[in-house]
Amino acid sequence: MRLLVVFLLLVLPVPAAAFERVADRGAFLALVEGKRLTGDGVSLRVGRDGSIAGRGFGFRVTGGWSWQDGYFCRTLQSAIRYFPLNCQVVAVRGDVVRFVADRGAGDVADLRIR
């Protein structure tokens, strides 16, 4: 029996570490304050004061954010587009923060914390 258990442990795939949901504003700020969030043409800083600033696909990006009912709620604006208020689930795994739009039912953006 022990041999079977050891065998199964060796041949079965190990699941990838799961993303853990960020529960509140303080935990979110502990992850991102003073750091850049980067990925696929995007580099942003999220400020304690509710500001968002950086670059996206060659354009300056500005915006604002707040923490509401367990969600990161943000607006963004660039020279070519305005992104209206969207509340997002935030989760983290290692140095990657995941934003899932539309209260967890929408698009996913993974950004590296640097």
PyMOL CGO cylinders between C-alpha atoms (Angstrom):
from pymol import cmd
from pymol.cgo import CYLINDER

trace = [
    CYLINDER, 0.00, 0.00, 0.00, 2.78, 2.45, 0.89, 0.3, 1, 1, 1, 1, 1, 1,
    CYLINDER, 2.78, 2.45, 0.89, 4.48, 1.74, -2.39, 0.3, 1, 1, 1, 1, 1, 1,
    CYLINDER, 4.48, 1.74, -2.39, 1.26, 2.58, -4.26, 0.3, 1, 1, 1, 1, 1, 1,
    CYLINDER, 1.26, 2.58, -4.26, 0.94, 5.91, -2.43, 0.3, 1, 1, 1, 1, 1, 1,
    CYLINDER, 0.94, 5.91, -2.43, 4.57, 6.83, -3.16, 0.3, 1, 1, 1, 1, 1, 1,
    CYLINDER, 4.57, 6.83, -3.16, 4.11, 5.85, -6.80, 0.3, 1, 1, 1, 1, 1, 1,
    CYLINDER, 4.11, 5.85, -6.80, 0.97, 8.00, -7.15, 0.3, 1, 1, 1, 1, 1, 1,
    CYLINDER, 0.97, 8.00, -7.15, 2.70, 10.97, -5.55, 0.3, 1, 1, 1, 1, 1, 1,
    CYLINDER, 2.70, 10.97, -5.55, 5.53, 10.68, -8.05, 0.3, 1, 1, 1, 1, 1, 1,
    CYLINDER, 5.53, 10.68, -8.05, 3.46, 10.29, -11.22, 0.3, 1, 1, 1, 1, 1, 1,
    CYLINDER, 3.46, 10.29, -11.22, 0.47, 12.52, -10.57, 0.3, 1, 1, 1, 1, 1, 1,
    CYLINDER, 0.47, 12.52, -10.57, 0.86, 16.14, -11.60, 0.3, 1, 1, 1, 1, 1, 1,
    CYLINDER, 0.86, 16.14, -11.60, 1.31, 18.62, -8.78, 0.3, 1, 1, 1, 1, 1, 1,
    CYLINDER, 1.31, 18.62, -8.78, -1.28, 21.39, -9.03, 0.3, 1, 1, 1, 1, 1, 1,
    CYLINDER, -1.28, 21.39, -9.03, 0.08, 24.88, -9.61, 0.3, 1, 1, 1, 1, 1, 1,
    CYLINDER, 0.08, 24.88, -9.61, -0.09, 27.20, -6.65, 0.3, 1, 1, 1, 1, 1, 1,
    CYLINDER, -0.09, 27.20, -6.65, -3.45, 28.90, -6.57, 0.3, 1, 1, 1, 1, 1, 1,
    CYLINDER, -3.45, 28.90, -6.57, -4.03, 32.62, -6.55, 0.3, 1, 1, 1, 1, 1, 1,
    CYLINDER, -4.03, 32.62, -6.55, -5.15, 33.89, -3.15, 0.3, 1, 1, 1, 1, 1, 1,
    CYLINDER, -5.15, 33.89, -3.15, -7.80, 36.58, -3.01, 0.3, 1, 1, 1, 1, 1, 1,
    CYLINDER, -7.80, 36.58, -3.01, -6.76, 39.90, -1.50, 0.3, 1, 1, 1, 1, 1, 1,
    CYLINDER, -6.76, 39.90, -1.50, -9.27, 40.63, 1.22, 0.3, 1, 1, 1, 1, 1, 1,
    CYLINDER, -9.27, 40.63, 1.22, -8.97, 44.34, 1.92, 0.3, 1, 1, 1, 1, 1, 1,
    CYLINDER, -8.97, 44.34, 1.92, -7.43, 47.69, 1.05, 0.3, 1, 1, 1, 1, 1, 1,
    CYLINDER, -7.43, 47.69, 1.05, -4.61, 47.33, 3.59, 0.3, 1, 1, 1, 1, 1, 1,
    CYLINDER, -4.61, 47.33, 3.59, -3.53, 43.95, 2.24, 0.3, 1, 1, 1, 1, 1, 1,
    CYLINDER, -3.53, 43.95, 2.24, -3.67, 45.32, -1.31, 0.3, 1, 1, 1, 1, 1, 1,
    CYLINDER, -3.67, 45.32, -1.31, -1.53, 48.33, -0.43, 0.3, 1, 1, 1, 1, 1, 1,
    CYLINDER, -1.53, 48.33, -0.43, 0.96, 46.10, 1.38, 0.3, 1, 1, 1, 1, 1, 1,
    CYLINDER, 0.96, 46.10, 1.38, 1.48, 44.30, -1.94, 0.3, 1, 1, 1, 1, 1, 1,
    CYLINDER, 1.48, 44.30, -1.94, 1.66, 47.21, -4.37, 0.3, 1, 1, 1, 1, 1, 1,
    CYLINDER, 1.66, 47.21, -4.37, 2.52, 50.45, -2.56, 0.3, 1, 1, 1, 1, 1, 1,
    CYLINDER, 2.52, 50.45, -2.56, 5.76, 51.94, -3.89, 0.3, 1, 1, 1, 1, 1, 1,
    CYLINDER, 5.76, 51.94, -3.89, 6.01, 49.31, -6.61, 0.3, 1, 1, 1, 1, 1, 1,
    CYLINDER, 6.01, 49.31, -6.61, 5.27, 49.10, -10.32, 0.3, 1, 1, 1, 1, 1, 1,
    CYLINDER, 5.27, 49.10, -10.32, 2.72, 46.71, -11.80, 0.3, 1, 1, 1, 1, 1, 1,
    CYLINDER, 2.72, 46.71, -11.80, 3.96, 45.58, -15.22, 0.3, 1, 1, 1, 1, 1, 1,
    CYLINDER, 3.96, 45.58, -15.22, 2.91, 43.31, -18.03, 0.3, 1, 1, 1, 1, 1, 1,
    CYLINDER, 2.91, 43.31, -18.03, 2.13, 43.21, -21.74, 0.3, 1, 1, 1, 1, 1, 1,
    CYLINDER, 2.13, 43.21, -21.74, 2.82, 46.86, -22.54, 0.3, 1, 1, 1, 1, 1, 1,
    CYLINDER, 2.82, 46.86, -22.54, 1.58, 48.22, -19.20, 0.3, 1, 1, 1, 1, 1, 1,
    CYLINDER, 1.58, 48.22, -19.20, 3.49, 49.81, -16.32, 0.3, 1, 1, 1, 1, 1, 1,
    CYLINDER, 3.49, 49.81, -16.32, 1.42, 51.35, -13.54, 0.3, 1, 1, 1, 1, 1, 1,
    CYLINDER, 1.42, 51.35, -13.54, 1.77, 52.62, -9.99, 0.3, 1, 1, 1, 1, 1, 1,
    CYLINDER, 1.77, 52.62, -9.99, -1.16, 52.54, -7.60, 0.3, 1, 1, 1, 1, 1, 1,
    CYLINDER, -1.16, 52.54, -7.60, -0.98, 55.22, -4.91, 0.3, 1, 1, 1, 1, 1, 1,
    CYLINDER, -0.98, 55.22, -4.91, -2.22, 55.14, -1.32, 0.3, 1, 1, 1, 1, 1, 1,
    CYLINDER, -2.22, 55.14, -1.32, -4.07, 58.38, -2.15, 0.3, 1, 1, 1, 1, 1, 1,
    CYLINDER, -4.07, 58.38, -2.15, -6.31, 56.62, -4.68, 0.3, 1, 1, 1, 1, 1, 1,
    CYLINDER, -6.31, 56.62, -4.68, -4.29, 57.55, -7.75, 0.3, 1, 1, 1, 1, 1, 1,
    CYLINDER, -4.29, 57.55, -7.75, -3.19, 55.40, -10.66, 0.3, 1, 1, 1, 1, 1, 1,
    CYLINDER, -3.19, 55.40, -10.66, -0.43, 56.60, -13.00, 0.3, 1, 1, 1, 1, 1, 1,
    CYLINDER, -0.43, 56.60, -13.00, 1.83, 55.09, -15.60, 0.3, 1, 1, 1, 1, 1, 1,
    CYLINDER, 1.83, 55.09, -15.60, 1.94, 54.02, -19.21, 0.3, 1, 1, 1, 1, 1, 1,
    CYLINDER, 1.94, 54.02, -19.21, -0.06, 51.64, -21.31, 0.3, 1, 1, 1, 1, 1, 1,
    CYLINDER, -0.06, 51.64, -21.31, 0.88, 50.71, -24.87, 0.3, 1, 1, 1, 1, 1, 1,
    CYLINDER, 0.88, 50.71, -24.87, 2.93, 53.88, -25.29, 0.3, 1, 1, 1, 1, 1, 1,
    CYLINDER, 2.93, 53.88, -25.29, 0.35, 56.26, -23.83, 0.3, 1, 1, 1, 1, 1, 1,
    CYLINDER, 0.35, 56.26, -23.83, 0.26, 58.02, -20.49, 0.3, 1, 1, 1, 1, 1, 1,
    CYLINDER, 0.26, 58.02, -20.49, -2.40, 56.49, -18.21, 0.3, 1, 1, 1, 1, 1, 1,
    CYLINDER, -2.40, 56.49, -18.21, -4.04, 58.16, -15.23, 0.3, 1, 1, 1, 1, 1, 1,
    CYLINDER, -4.04, 58.16, -15.23, -6.91, 57.15, -13.04, 0.3, 1, 1, 1, 1, 1, 1,
    CYLINDER, -6.91, 57.15, -13.04, -8.32, 56.67, -9.60, 0.3, 1, 1, 1, 1, 1, 1,
    CYLINDER, -8.32, 56.67, -9.60, -9.22, 53.77, -7.38, 0.3, 1, 1, 1, 1, 1, 1,
    CYLINDER, -9.22, 53.77, -7.38, -10.98, 52.87, -4.16, 0.3, 1, 1, 1, 1, 1, 1,
    CYLINDER, -10.98, 52.87, -4.16, -11.69, 49.67, -2.25, 0.3, 1, 1, 1, 1, 1, 1,
    CYLINDER, -11.69, 49.67, -2.25, -15.42, 48.91, -2.10, 0.3, 1, 1, 1, 1, 1, 1,
    CYLINDER, -15.42, 48.91, -2.10, -17.04, 45.82, -0.56, 0.3, 1, 1, 1, 1, 1, 1,
    CYLINDER, -17.04, 45.82, -0.56, -13.98, 43.65, -1.16, 0.3, 1, 1, 1, 1, 1, 1,
    CYLINDER, -13.98, 43.65, -1.16, -13.29, 44.88, -4.69, 0.3, 1, 1, 1, 1, 1, 1,
    CYLINDER, -13.29, 44.88, -4.69, -10.68, 47.13, -6.30, 0.3, 1, 1, 1, 1, 1, 1,
    CYLINDER, -10.68, 47.13, -6.30, -12.77, 49.72, -8.13, 0.3, 1, 1, 1, 1, 1, 1,
    CYLINDER, -12.77, 49.72, -8.13, -10.98, 51.86, -10.69, 0.3, 1, 1, 1, 1, 1, 1,
    CYLINDER, -10.98, 51.86, -10.69, -11.33, 54.29, -13.54, 0.3, 1, 1, 1, 1, 1, 1,
    CYLINDER, -11.33, 54.29, -13.54, -8.58, 54.81, -16.14, 0.3, 1, 1, 1, 1, 1, 1,
    CYLINDER, -8.58, 54.81, -16.14, -7.95, 57.28, -18.91, 0.3, 1, 1, 1, 1, 1, 1,
    CYLINDER, -7.95, 57.28, -18.91, -5.41, 57.54, -21.70, 0.3, 1, 1, 1, 1, 1, 1,
    CYLINDER, -5.41, 57.54, -21.70, -5.08, 59.70, -24.78, 0.3, 1, 1, 1, 1, 1, 1,
    CYLINDER, -5.08, 59.70, -24.78, -7.09, 57.21, -26.80, 0.3, 1, 1, 1, 1, 1, 1,
    CYLINDER, -7.09, 57.21, -26.80, -9.57, 55.69, -24.37, 0.3, 1, 1, 1, 1, 1, 1,
    CYLINDER, -9.57, 55.69, -24.37, -11.55, 56.18, -21.18, 0.3, 1, 1, 1, 1, 1, 1,
    CYLINDER, -11.55, 56.18, -21.18, -12.20, 53.13, -19.03, 0.3, 1, 1, 1, 1, 1, 1,
    CYLINDER, -12.20, 53.13, -19.03, -15.27, 53.68, -16.82, 0.3, 1, 1, 1, 1, 1, 1,
    CYLINDER, -15.27, 53.68, -16.82, -15.56, 52.49, -13.24, 0.3, 1, 1, 1, 1, 1, 1,
    CYLINDER, -15.56, 52.49, -13.24, -15.02, 48.77, -12.95, 0.3, 1, 1, 1, 1, 1, 1,
    CYLINDER, -15.02, 48.77, -12.95, -14.85, 46.82, -9.69, 0.3, 1, 1, 1, 1, 1, 1,
    CYLINDER, -14.85, 46.82, -9.69, -12.46, 43.91, -9.81, 0.3, 1, 1, 1, 1, 1, 1,
    CYLINDER, -12.46, 43.91, -9.81, -11.45, 40.88, -7.79, 0.3, 1, 1, 1, 1, 1, 1,
    CYLINDER, -11.45, 40.88, -7.79, -7.78, 41.05, -6.81, 0.3, 1, 1, 1, 1, 1, 1,
    CYLINDER, -7.78, 41.05, -6.81, -5.73, 37.93, -6.15, 0.3, 1, 1, 1, 1, 1, 1,
    CYLINDER, -5.73, 37.93, -6.15, -2.02, 37.29, -5.75, 0.3, 1, 1, 1, 1, 1, 1,
    CYLINDER, -2.02, 37.29, -5.75, 0.39, 34.43, -6.36, 0.3, 1, 1, 1, 1, 1, 1,
    CYLINDER, 0.39, 34.43, -6.36, 4.04, 35.15, -5.66, 0.3, 1, 1, 1, 1, 1, 1,
    CYLINDER, 4.04, 35.15, -5.66, 4.94, 38.36, -7.47, 0.3, 1, 1, 1, 1, 1, 1,
    CYLINDER, 4.94, 38.36, -7.47, 1.90, 38.30, -9.76, 0.3, 1, 1, 1, 1, 1, 1,
    CYLINDER, 1.90, 38.30, -9.76, -1.25, 40.22, -8.98, 0.3, 1, 1, 1, 1, 1, 1,
    CYLINDER, -1.25, 40.22, -8.98, -4.39, 39.21, -10.87, 0.3, 1, 1, 1, 1, 1, 1,
    CYLINDER, -4.39, 39.21, -10.87, -7.25, 41.61, -11.57, 0.3, 1, 1, 1, 1, 1, 1,
    CYLINDER, -7.25, 41.61, -11.57, -10.53, 40.04, -12.71, 0.3, 1, 1, 1, 1, 1, 1,
    CYLINDER, -10.53, 40.04, -12.71, -12.94, 42.63, -14.12, 0.3, 1, 1, 1, 1, 1, 1,
    CYLINDER, -12.94, 42.63, -14.12, -16.66, 42.84, -13.52, 0.3, 1, 1, 1, 1, 1, 1,
    CYLINDER, -16.66, 42.84, -13.52, -16.52, 41.63, -9.90, 0.3, 1, 1, 1, 1, 1, 1,
    CYLINDER, -16.52, 41.63, -9.90, -14.72, 38.46, -10.93, 0.3, 1, 1, 1, 1, 1, 1,
    CYLINDER, -14.72, 38.46, -10.93, -16.83, 37.59, -13.98, 0.3, 1, 1, 1, 1, 1, 1,
    CYLINDER, -16.83, 37.59, -13.98, -14.85, 39.44, -16.68, 0.3, 1, 1, 1, 1, 1, 1,
    CYLINDER, -14.85, 39.44, -16.68, -11.46, 39.69, -18.33, 0.3, 1, 1, 1, 1, 1, 1,
    CYLINDER, -11.46, 39.69, -18.33, -8.31, 38.76, -16.44, 0.3, 1, 1, 1, 1, 1, 1,
    CYLINDER, -8.31, 38.76, -16.44, -5.14, 40.85, -16.28, 0.3, 1, 1, 1, 1, 1, 1,
    CYLINDER, -5.14, 40.85, -16.28, -2.03, 39.45, -14.61, 0.3, 1, 1, 1, 1, 1, 1,
    CYLINDER, -2.03, 39.45, -14.61, 0.59, 42.05, -13.70, 0.3, 1, 1, 1, 1, 1, 1,
    CYLINDER, 0.59, 42.05, -13.70, 4.00, 41.46, -12.16, 0.3, 1, 1, 1, 1, 1, 1,
    CYLINDER, 4.00, 41.46, -12.16, 4.85, 43.35, -8.96, 0.3, 1, 1, 1, 1, 1, 1,
    CYLINDER, 4.85, 43.35, -8.96, 8.27, 45.02, -9.33, 0.3, 1, 1, 1, 1, 1, 1,
]
cmd.load_cgo(trace, "trace")
